[in-house]
Amino acid sequence: MPVLEIADLTKQFVAPDGSITRVLDVPQFSLGEGEQVALEGASGSGKTTLLHVIAGILQADGGSVSIGGRQMLSLTEPKRDWLRASSIGYVFQTFNLLQGYTALENVLLAMAFGRGIDASLARSLLKRVGLADRMAYRPRQLSVGQQQRVAVARALANRPRLVLADEPTGNLDARHASEVLELIRSICREHHAALLLVSHDREMLKRFDRVVPLAQLNRALAPAVKEPQR
């Protein structure tokens, strides 16, 4: 059974003037256990919207998203929250760390909403990402690269089956971007988690054996076909 399976997924937004923009129209996509896939797409092409729909943060207009055999879209909001917390790790481009809490507390809070607090595992993850001496630091006391490492540890705190990474190296210089990408991939391999990463950075994409252009996956990006004039 695939870790992630998408079928006939659609999402559109209505503008203030009433016009409708179709953002997602994905006929089929799947991801197996331990598989690592990169989606390539330009800014504004719907990459973040797709990840948000997969994670149950946004509701789709139609179709299905299955996480380990469970249908995300048909669940109530509390059950979607639980499935996301227990089965999905999300590395946000903007980190989304809680500023009033330490690095360790950010990881522990993620655990509290998922499979339960495991302080030993939380510390182990922060050590694994190179923050053994920064656990008591708050985000504002950390560099951008260190904040991203906390975000990676938090995303893996509940031993997710699926990790979603939204331009995870977009705010980093080349050296730190390479380090963070390899960190995400290696920890996913260790935990046998599937990884779906979206990016427009060609250097990052070169590291993946399987790269899928979003325009190939998403029919919403296909150019409109003009009717012939009569």
C-alpha positions in Angstrom: 0.0 0.0 0.0 1.4 3.4 -0.9 2.2 5.8 1.9 0.6 8.6 -0.2 -1.9 8.1 -3.0 -3.7 11.0 -4.8 -6.6 10.6 -7.3 -8.6 13.2 -9.2 -7.5 15.9 -6.8 -8.9 19.4 -7.5 -8.7 22.8 -5.8 -9.8 26.2 -7.0 -9.9 29.7 -5.5 -12.5 32.4 -6.0 -11.2 36.0 -6.4 -13.0 39.0 -5.0 -14.3 39.8 -8.5 -15.9 36.4 -8.7 -13.4 34.9 -11.1 -12.3 31.4 -10.5 -8.7 30.2 -10.6 -8.1 26.5 -10.9 -4.9 25.7 -8.9 -4.8 21.9 -8.7 -6.1 19.2 -11.0 -4.0 16.1 -10.3 -5.3 12.9 -11.9 -2.9 10.5 -10.1 0.2 10.4 -7.9 1.6 8.0 -5.4 4.6 7.6 -3.2 5.9 4.4 -1.6 7.5 3.7 1.7 11.0 5.2 1.8 10.7 6.7 -1.6 12.1 10.2 -2.1 10.6 12.4 -4.8 11.2 16.0 -5.7 8.5 18.2 -7.4 9.8 20.9 -9.6 7.8 24.1 -10.1 8.2 27.9 -10.3 6.9 30.2 -7.6 3.1 30.5 -7.7 2.6 27.2 -9.5 0.6 25.6 -6.7 3.4 23.7 -4.9 2.5 24.9 -1.4 -1.2 24.5 -2.1 -0.6 20.9 -3.1 1.3 20.2 0.1 -1.3 21.9 2.2 -4.1 19.8 0.7 -2.1 16.6 1.2 -1.5 17.5 4.9 -5.2 18.4 5.4 -4.4 22.1 6.1 -6.5 23.1 3.1 -9.6 21.2 2.0 -9.7 20.1 -1.6 -12.8 20.6 -3.8 -12.7 17.1 -5.1 -10.8 13.8 -5.3 -9.0 11.8 -2.7 -5.8 11.9 -0.7 -4.9 8.7 1.1 -2.2 8.6 3.8 -1.2 5.0 4.6 -4.7 3.9 3.5 -6.6 6.5 5.4 -8.7 9.0 3.4 -7.6 12.5 4.6 -10.3 14.5 2.8 -13.3 12.6 4.2 -12.2 13.1 7.9 -13.6 15.6 10.3 -11.2 18.5 11.2 -10.1 16.9 14.5 -9.4 13.6 12.8 -7.5 15.4 10.0 -5.4 17.1 12.7 -4.7 13.8 14.4 -3.7 12.1 11.1 -1.5 14.9 10.2 0.2 15.0 13.6 0.7 11.3 13.8 1.6 10.4 10.2 3.0 13.5 8.5 6.1 15.6 9.2 6.0 19.0 7.5 9.1 21.1 7.0 7.8 24.6 6.3 9.8 27.1 4.2 9.3 29.8 6.9 10.0 27.3 9.7 6.8 28.2 11.7 8.6 27.8 15.0 6.9 29.1 18.2 9.0 32.1 19.2 8.3 31.9 22.9 9.5 28.4 23.3 13.0 26.8 23.2 14.2 24.5 20.5 13.5 21.5 22.7 10.1 22.8 23.7 9.1 23.3 20.0 9.9 19.6 19.4 8.1 18.4 22.5 5.0 20.4 21.6 4.8 18.7 18.3 5.0 15.4 20.1 2.2 16.4 22.4 -0.2 16.8 19.5 0.9 13.5 17.9 2.0 10.2 19.4 2.9 11.5 22.8 5.9 13.2 24.4 9.2 11.3 24.3 11.8 13.7 25.8 14.7 11.2 25.1 13.8 11.1 21.4 13.4 14.9 21.2 16.9 15.4 22.6 18.2 12.7 20.3 16.8 14.4 17.2 18.2 17.8 18.2 21.6 16.2 18.7 21.3 14.4 15.3 20.7 17.8 13.6 23.7 19.3 15.3 21.9 21.3 18.1 23.1 19.5 21.2 24.3 22.8 22.7 21.3 24.9 21.5 18.3 23.0 23.0 17.5 25.8 25.5 17.8 28.5 22.9 14.7 30.3 21.5 14.3 30.8 17.8 15.4 34.4 17.8 18.7 33.3 19.5 19.4 30.9 16.6 20.7 31.5 13.1 18.5 30.9 10.1 20.2 27.6 9.4 19.8 26.5 13.1 16.1 27.4 13.0 15.7 25.2 9.9 17.4 22.3 11.8 14.9 22.7 14.6 12.1 22.6 12.0 13.6 19.4 10.6 13.8 17.8 14.1 10.2 18.8 14.8 8.9 17.4 11.5 10.4 14.0 12.4 9.4 14.0 16.1 6.4 11.7 15.7 8.2 9.2 13.4 6.0 10.1 10.4 5.4 7.8 7.5 5.4 10.8 5.1 7.6 14.0 5.2 6.6 17.0 3.2 9.2 19.7 2.6 8.3 23.0 1.1 11.3 24.8 -0.4 13.2 23.8 2.8 16.5 25.3 1.6 15.0 28.5 0.2 16.2 30.8 3.0 19.7 29.3 3.3 23.1 29.9 1.6 24.5 27.2 -0.7 26.5 25.4 2.0 23.8 25.3 4.6 21.2 24.4 1.9 23.2 21.4 1.0 23.7 20.3 4.6 20.0 20.7 5.5 18.9 18.8 2.4 21.2 15.9 3.1 20.1 15.9 6.8 16.4 15.7 5.8 17.1 12.9 3.3 19.4 10.8 5.6 17.0 11.0 8.6 14.1 10.0 6.3 16.1 7.0 5.2 16.9 6.0 8.8 13.2 6.2 9.7 12.0 4.6 6.4 9.8 7.7 5.8 8.7 8.7 2.3 9.8 12.2 1.3 8.0 14.6 -1.0 10.0 17.8 -1.5 9.1 20.8 -3.6 11.6 23.2 -5.0 12.6 25.4 -8.0 16.3 25.1 -7.1 18.0 23.1 -9.8 21.0 22.4 -7.7 18.8 20.8 -5.0 16.8 18.9 -7.6 19.9 17.3 -9.1 20.3 15.3 -6.0 17.1 13.3 -6.5 16.8 10.3 -8.7 13.1 11.0 -9.3 12.1 14.6 -10.2 8.6 15.3 -11.4 7.7 18.6 -13.0 4.6 20.0 -11.4 3.3 21.0 -14.8 3.4 17.3 -15.8 1.5 16.2 -12.7 -1.0 19.1 -12.5 -3.4 19.6 -15.4 -4.4 22.9 -13.9 -1.1 24.2 -15.3 -1.8 23.1 -18.8 -2.3 26.1 -21.2 -5.9 26.8 -22.2 -6.9 25.5 -25.6 -8.5 28.2 -27.7 -11.6 27.3 -29.7 -11.0 27.7 -33.4 -12.7 30.7 -34.9 -15.6 29.9 -37.2 
